[in-house]
């Protein structure tokens, strides 16, 4: 699973170009190897983290708290990327186990 990339305001053009190239490289590798690939938008897999009916975005604090609750790991604020990776993996397991999005 790779998160579907999209440009956001405030991101530098050069940084987004570099990120897009890296994501495209991984996409090419996975497709070449025949690995099933799904690419959800961030808001799709983050539905695991947010409370039902919550309209606010998922913050680092909420992501880390959810990782502790779901996986029993204690992470620092600077390790929110690890929490996001755990949530994406859980979402992908759910998708593959149920046979679809």
TAQUI-V37978 format. One record per residue. N is the residue number from 1. RES is the residue in one small letter. PSI is psi in radians with two decimals (none if undefined). OMEGA is omega in whole degrees, -180 to 180 (999 if undefined). Layout:
n	res	psi	omega
N	RES	PSI	OMEGA
N	RES	PSI	OMEGA
This chain:
n	res	psi	omega
1	x	2.32	173
2	x	2.37	177
3	x	2.35	178
4	x	2.20	-177
5	x	2.62	174
6	x	2.58	180
7	x	2.49	177
8	x	2.59	-180
9	x	2.47	180
10	x	-0.26	177
11	x	2.39	179
12	x	2.57	-179
13	x	-0.77	-179
14	x	-0.74	180
15	x	-0.75	180
16	x	-0.66	178
17	x	-0.80	180
18	x	-0.77	180
19	x	-0.74	179
20	x	-0.68	177
21	x	-0.74	180
22	x	-0.76	179
23	x	-0.71	178
24	x	-0.63	177
25	x	-0.84	180
26	x	-0.68	178
27	x	-0.78	179
28	x	-0.74	179
29	x	-0.83	-178
30	x	-0.74	180
31	x	-0.73	178
32	x	-0.67	180
33	x	-0.08	180
34	x	0.35	179
35	x	2.20	178
36	x	2.35	-174
37	x	2.20	171
38	x	2.53	-177
39	x	1.46	179
40	x	2.69	171
41	x	2.75	-178
42	x	-0.77	-176
43	x	-0.42	-179
44	x	-0.93	-179
45	x	-0.41	179
46	x	-0.18	176
47	x	-0.39	175
48	x	-0.56	-172
49	x	-0.68	-175
50	x	2.62	178
51	x	2.59	178
52	x	2.31	179
53	x	-0.02	-180
54	x	2.18	-177
55	x	-0.25	-180
56	x	2.69	178
57	x	2.91	179
58	x	2.11	-180
59	x	2.91	176
60	x	-0.76	-178
61	x	-0.79	-180
62	x	-0.68	179
63	x	-0.75	180
64	x	-0.72	178
65	x	-0.68	179
66	x	-0.68	178
67	x	-0.67	178
68	x	-0.75	-179
69	x	-0.78	-175
70	x	-0.63	-171
71	x	-0.14	179
72	x	0.41	180
73	x	2.53	176
74	x	2.08	-177
75	x	2.68	174
76	x	2.86	179
77	x	-0.60	-180
78	x	-0.16	-179
79	x	0.44	-179
80	x	-0.43	177
81	x	-0.60	177
82	x	-0.75	178
83	x	-0.75	179
84	x	-0.74	179
85	x	-0.70	177
86	x	-0.74	179
87	x	-0.70	178
88	x	-0.72	179
89	x	-0.74	178
90	x	-0.75	178
91	x	-0.78	180
92	x	-0.72	177
93	x	-0.74	179
94	x	-0.79	-179
95	x	-0.83	-178
96	x	-0.62	-179
97	x	-0.60	-178
98	x	-0.12	176
99	x	0.30	177
100	x	3.05	-180
101	x	none	999
